[in-house]
Amino acid sequence: MIVDLPSTTTTEISKRLVALRHAVGAMAMGRVLTLLLITDEDEADAALEVANDATRQHPARILAVVRANRRGASRLDAQIRVGGDAGASEIVILRLFGEMADHGASVVTPLLLPDSPIVAWWPGEPPTDVATSALGAIARRRITDAGACAKPSTQLKRRAKTYAEGDTDLSWTRITRWRGLLAAALDEAPFAAVQSAVVVAEAGEPSADLIAGWLAHALDVPVQRVNSAAGSGIVSIRMDREDGPIDLVRAREGLSTLSQPGRPVREVPLSIPSPAECLAAELRRLDADEIYAAALTEGLPQVTRRSKGAANAARAGDIAPGPADVPSSSTPSMSSRSLKRRSPKESAPPAKQLQQRVEEELAEVSAGEVRTAADPDALAADVAAAIASALKDAVALRGTAHLVLTGGSMGARTVTALASAHLPKATWSKVHIWWGDERFVPQGHQDRNDQQARDAGLERLPVPSANIHPAPAGSSEDELPAAVAEWASELAAHAIEGEHAPRFDVVLLGVGPDAHVASLFPDRSEVTVTDRTTVLVTASPKPPPLRLSLTVPAINAAERVWLVVAGADKAEAVAAARDARDDPHLPASWVRGTRETVWWLDEAAAGN
């Protein structure tokens, strides 16, 4: 339904909205946010279509402030759209004429939804300082689009100069998939440090400038911007490492090639999201985007511009000359034509053979990857280097990282090695540190895992004290239930919405000779607890008798679960746990990461 209200007032608009709510069931007061769309007459229709599509995922009251003809008398023309004409939202278009065109904030204020966040979006040219503008000042989040402006590079400089918490730009949102692929590539072995990077794109492409700034800040390495032909967009990104370059190159519409040393070239989907997809992505989060802020204000000024273009850089070997050749798959073709050429015997393996193959694949995935080192010290150094890489990528991608440490001799060795890892202080400041279990003894006791970590060099890491989360201490069994509840509450306080614990990036676990992990021991009920994140342990078979532990679901929600084991006395337990799955007698067979499970073993633990 569309209702036109020429030469009206905000009071009349409010009355009509209430009447429509009762007449057609438009739940005007049930929206999740107010979206202020600030635009000119020429861009209004296209911007409204984008906003309408984006808010299907986030039902909103859309207040479109259209700056119409500034000449003549002040006048407000309005149009209300509800129901099928507004999708999941309701739209109020406010066309401001004359002197009123400069007082949009006064017009929209009576129409703002109470007790709901306000987001402002400028699909075209925004004010010089969006945060202090009349409409920007009332918004919790302010969205611009440098790519839609006449001078994108100038816009980015203005955005950097006037940045305020809550600012973001759709040029940044468009490179989310690029950033994800680059971070994932760095998360794969070998974990070599990036030495420099090059971003190739057309001149004035703001998304390319922002991704260059992101790389410069996140990796703390020299980054160059190389210009390509006009209209080419982002062409390629190279990250140089000692073992060779990682190249992400756009191949054709929607596809790119990713090549890196020691791995086959992969063809990856990398389409450009639509304006509605970008806007919807920004509406999902209303907190400050610290990674965008760092890329814009700190990283971008560090990027250098290469005077020679992409062709010269390619001839010099500084960038990829084009998409890499993707090797053809060795997998037999599954087209209907190829199946017709195969005999009945070839067309499908016997049922038992197929079942065996499936079981072997599942067993291999369940068992996890094995990485070995010569001795415990070399193993600790390898694990620390991998942790540093994972934390750097997590902070670069999400702005925070969560690491769960383990106790014991390997836990202490790993902390010592981690204290020597080359991670910038800015990265460590975003890292939170937890433990997978704790011995319930007084604070500072030598048996506590957190104390052993401090003795091993934890305090040499520039992690803010508020980001270190030891489990509660105590001395009696009567205190244990309250301590477990307090620990669970601390975990929940740092969880993402809808979860009960943080999104752990890495969980380190030791494995005992009996295959226990954390304080989850064989054939005990704690292993099968599924309705909470923490559990208390009494009469532990290994002293001290009182303990706290993360539960299996809390551990298994982590992206990476790494079991770090050294010593010949653990070899039998490692082999048994890797061959089993969810065996109550082998707690180590219960744990696995959502992204990867790795057994870090020295040669003795590996049985070599």
Order of alpha helices (4+ residues) and beta strands (2+ residues): beta-alpha-beta-alpha-beta-beta-beta-alpha-beta-beta-alpha-beta-alpha-alpha-beta-alpha-beta-beta-beta-beta-beta-alpha-alpha-beta-alpha-alpha-alpha-alpha-beta-alpha-beta-alpha-alpha-beta-beta-alpha-alpha-beta-beta-beta-alpha-beta-alpha-beta
